Amino acid sequence: MTPPSHSLSAQNWRPGPAGLLLGTLGLGLVGALLLLDPASLVAQVEGDRGIIPVAASQDIQIDGVEVNVTGDNGSDARLKGWQQAAKLAWAKAGGPDLPEGQIQSMVSSIVIEREQIGPKRYVATLGVVFDRTRAGQYLSADGSAIARSAPMMIIPVLYSGGVSQVYEVKGQWQAAWAQFRAGQSPIDYVRPSGAGGESLLITAGQPGRRSRAWWRNVLDQFGASDVLIPEARLERQWPGGPVRGVFTARFGPDNKWLGSFEMTAPDEAGVPKMLAQAVVRIDALYANALQQGVLSPDATLNVRPQIDPALAALIAAGQAEDEAPAAAATGPAIDPAATPTATPTEEAKVNTFTVQFASPDASAVDSALGAVRSAPGVKGASTTSLAMGGTSLMRVSYAGELQALAAALRARGYTVSVGNNALSIRK
């Protein structure tokens, strides 16, 4: 007897219990995703990130001045502490003996690193900033002119707790570089704030890229010539115990090693001070490399991409074959000598201009940078001086003249005032 055959056609197939369960779960998951707000499925770039760098002024700053004074009350003790800090900082800078009033007149600001105010006592660690115009004649060693490097964008990479970060969150290493007064350094630092889309463009994986085209696109966004990668690796010995830091200075699209050192903070509270000192030491490594001629822009970043000669020959042969039928259909060949040749258009020279703009908040800075970068002919734009709530400056690389840049910005709704190699824009 022939056994009955069982057909598995689509007409008589039925899912088993397991198939019914999987199908139900799949439909439930799809329904849940449809009920969610579509905005919640989109990656967000907003959040608590972005630290605006301090202005890179040329003033003379003396850090780490410790004071411990008493007064009639807390405010009086604080004022006396600041006055004492100015005298101690002047002596620490190697200045000559001057009257106290004259020293006070050269102080432009006080930087509070750490302070404790009591009813009649003031204990603090301060930084004193002297105006270079007034104090430079007395502090000639610090006031001497120095050669500066090409614009260098920094990517401060922090390794802590098994996680690497740059601008994903507000990190201590980023804050240390943002608070560094780079005006006294021979390195022309380009310090991104990390706000907006910068946290997606510049990540800890960026230094591992080797593509010159990719690096060139990133550097052009900030008007930089090359990149510096200062790395910090923090290792906590035990909870509440010492924090060991390993710091490395790297540079260039190939992430070349320049130097490294180790530091130790006594506890978690001492980490910001250790990082601030590490920034100064890494800056010294970069300055020394610049003096020795090591720290120079990578020439391969400006090389135009070239096609392999064999591939170029194949492309030319293919184009000739495609053009042959069209040439035969148009009639007899025309003497090339009788046909005028088109003169290639000379590329516009890239110039650097300064643009002044109002910066009431971080979003206004991002908006102004975005508008300028999107203007035709702009090769790059980056902030050089940020004053939140006031007026900031940006450096713009533009393929054309100043008047053409002004016209391009007017087309974007800005009121533009033209100055000497500079523009002032406002909405």
C-alpha positions, 0 to 999 in steps of 0.5 A, spaced: 500 500 500 502 506 498 503 511 504 499 517 504 502 523 501 502 530 505 503 536 502 506 543 505 503 548 500 501 555 503 493 553 503 494 547 508 500 550 512 498 552 519 503 554 524 504 550 531 504 553 538 511 556 538 510 559 531 504 562 534 508 565 540 513 568 536 508 571 531 504 574 537 511 577 540 513 580 534 506 584 532 506 586 539 513 589 539 512 592 532 505 595 535 509 598 541 514 602 537 509 605 533 506 607 539 512 611 541 513 618 539 518 618 533 522 623 536 524 619 541 527 614 536 532 619 533 539 620 536 539 627 540 545 631 540 542 636 545 544 635 552 549 638 558 555 638 553 560 643 551 565 648 555 566 654 552 574 656 552 576 662 555 579 668 551 586 667 549 589 673 551 596 675 551 596 677 559 601 674 564 597 669 569 601 667 575 597 661 578 597 657 584 598 663 589 596 661 596 593 666 601 591 665 608 589 672 612 584 674 617 580 681 617 574 684 620 569 680 616 569 675 611 569 680 605 574 684 608 578 678 609 577 676 602 579 683 599 586 683 603 587 676 601 586 678 593 591 684 595 596 679 598 595 674 592 597 680 587 604 682 591 606 674 592 604 673 584 608 679 582 614 676 586 613 669 584 613 672 576 620 676 578 618 683 578 622 688 581 620 692 588 614 696 586 609 700 591 603 696 592 598 701 589 602 700 583 602 693 583 595 693 584 594 697 578 597 692 573 592 687 576 587 685 570 583 679 574 583 674 579 582 667 578 579 663 584 582 656 584 579 654 591 577 658 596 574 658 603 571 664 607 570 664 614 567 669 619 573 673 619 578 668 615 580 667 608 584 661 605 584 660 598 589 658 592 588 664 587 591 666 580 593 673 578 592 676 571 597 682 570 595 686 564 601 685 559 601 692 556 602 695 563 606 689 566 610 687 560 616 692 561 617 690 568 616 682 566 621 682 560 622 675 560 615 673 560 613 679 555 618 677 549 615 676 543 615 669 541 613 665 534 607 662 534 605 655 530 600 654 525 592 653 527 592 647 531 586 643 533 586 639 539 582 633 541 583 632 548 581 624 549 580 622 556 580 615 559 577 613 565 573 608 568 574 603 562 571 609 558 574 614 553 571 620 551 572 627 548 565 631 548 560 626 549 559 629 556 562 635 560 569 632 562 574 634 567 580 633 561 576 638 556 574 643 562 582 643 564 583 645 556 578 650 556 580 654 562 587 654 560 590 661 558 593 659 551 595 666 550 602 665 553 603 659 549 607 659 542 601 654 540 595 657 536 590 652 539 583 651 536 579 649 541 572 646 539 567 647 545 564 640 543 557 643 543 551 641 538 554 637 532 561 637 534 560 632 539 558 627 534 564 629 529 569 629 534 570 623 538 575 618 541 575 614 535 577 620 531 585 620 532 585 612 529 583 615 522 588 615 517 584 618 511 587 625 509 581 627 506 577 625 512 582 629 516 582 635 511 574 636 511 574 636 519 580 641 520 577 645 514 570 646 519 575 649 524 580 653 520 585 649 523 592 646 519 593 640 523 591 636 529 594 635 536 591 629 541 593 630 548 591 624 552 589 623 559 588 616 562 586 616 570 587 610 574 583 610 581 587 606 586 581 605 591 575 609 592 577 615 596 584 614 595 590 616 590 588 618 583 594 616 578 594 620 571 598 618 565 599 623 560 601 623 553 602 628 547 600 626 540 600 630 534 598 629 526 593 625 523 598 619 524 597 620 532 604 620 532 607 620 540 611 626 542 612 625 550 609 622 556 609 623 563 605 621 570 602 625 575 598 623 582 593 626 585 592 625 593 584 624 592 578 625 587 578 632 590 585 633 587 584 631 580 582 638 577 589 641 580 593 635 577 589 636 570 591 643 570 598 642 571 598 636 566 595 641 561 601 646 562 606 640 562 603 638 555 603 645 552 611 645 554 612 639 550 608 642 544 612 648 545 619 644 545 617 640 539 615 647 535 622 650 537 625 643 534 621 644 528 618 637 529 611 640 530 609 642 523 603 641 519 603 635 515 604 636 508 600 630 506 593 634 508 594 639 503 596 634 497 590 633 492 588 626 491 591 623 485 588 617 480 593 611 478 596 612 471 593 605 469 586 607 471 587 614 468 589 611 461 583 606 462 578 612 463 581 616 457 580 610 453 573 609 455 571 616 454 575 616 447 570 610 445 564 614 447 566 620 443 568 617 437 560 615 434 558 622 436 564 626 432 563 621 426 555 624 426 557 631 427 561 631 420 568 632 418 573 634 424 575 641 425 582 643 425 584 644 432 588 650 431 582 654 428 578 653 435 580 657 440 581 653 447 578 655 453 583 658 458 582 655 465 579 659 470 584 661 476 582 659 483 580 664 488 586 666 493 584 663 500 584 669 505 583 669 512 578 675 515 576 676 522 568 676 523 565 680 530 558 677 532 554 678 538 554 672 543 549 672 548 549 664 549 552 658 546 546 657 541 547 664 538 555 662 537 553 655 534 548 659 529 553 664 527 558 659 526 553 655 522 551 661 518 558 663 516 560 656 514 554 655 509 556 661 506 559 660 498 566 660 498 567 659 506 573 654 507 573 654 514 570 658 520 572 657 528 572 662 534 578 665 536 575 669 542 569 667 546 565 672 550 558 669 553 553 675 553 558 680 549 561 680 543 566 674 540 570 673 534 571 668 529 577 667 524 574 665 517 578 662 511 574 665 505 576 664 497 575 671 495 575 678 497 572 681 503 567 685 500 564 678 497 564 675 503 560 681 506 555 680 500 554 673 502 553 674 509 548 679 507 544 674 503 543 670 509 540 676 513 545 679 516 547 686 517 554 687 515 559 692 517 566 692 513 572 694 517 580 693 516 580 686 514 574 684 518 567 684 518 562 686 524 555 682 523 548 682 527 541 680 525 
